Amino acid sequence: MAEDLANLFTAGNMKFLLRGVEMTLLLTLIGGVTGLIGGFVLAYARSSKGRLLAPVRWCATVFVEFFRRIPFLVTLFLVLYTVQMVLPRAPLFWVAVISICLLCSAYMAEIVRAGMESVPTPQIETAEVMNMPRWRITWMIVLPQAWKVILPSAVSYMVMFVKDTALASQAGVFELMFAGKALVNRGLDPLLVFATVLLAYFAISWPLARFGRWLEARLADRRLEGGVR
């Protein structure tokens, strides 16, 4: 056991695992940012009104429901083979990025939609009576109140998504899980390697989970203070 530990915890191996951690964090960050932006666009499209915008609503709804109903691994391979038909030498990292953006946008769209629907309807109706354009109602009335509901749920989703990034290794994308499998293939003890990978995922997820709980409690207190006033 001592020899296995010494073989695993070398400077080179730890540096290799840290590169995997960095890639996992990068994929999570990209997913979170693009997911929020794409989720807002999709939620905004789904809440549009009028017959002329019906195709936009249908397309947004189909997109969200489709990518929320299929596993991330299936999405990853669909994107992989689709991209390779056009660009056979496309970097696997960008294949993972596209897959992550599709998945996160679909899930974030539901989170954003729930946040936007939490805003009292009379406020929106009053703004509509005043002939305010829809984008202005969203920007000045809906979002300032909705983000207090959106952010905690978005952080909670990203905690779960950190674990989903491990599936990217199945397509050959270098990240934490891929780094762990590579070390095992070098002959290192699988139990020790994957125990270390497990601790690395915990070290990433636990602070995010704590931050999400703190953010939820703090924003809930602010909503209560606003209600009292």
ABEGO torsion letter per residue (X at the ends): XAAAAAAABBAAAAAAAAAAAAAAAAAAAAAAAAAAAAAAAAAAAAABBEAAAAAAAAAAAAAAAAAAABBAAAAAAAAAAAAAAABAABBAAAAAAAAAAAAAAAAAAAAAAAAAAABBAAAAAAAAAAGBBAAAAAAAAAAAAAAAAAAAAAAAAAAAAAAAAAAAAAAGBBBAAAAAAAAAAAGBBAAAAAAAAAAAAAAAAAAAAAAAAAAAAAAAAAAAAAAAX
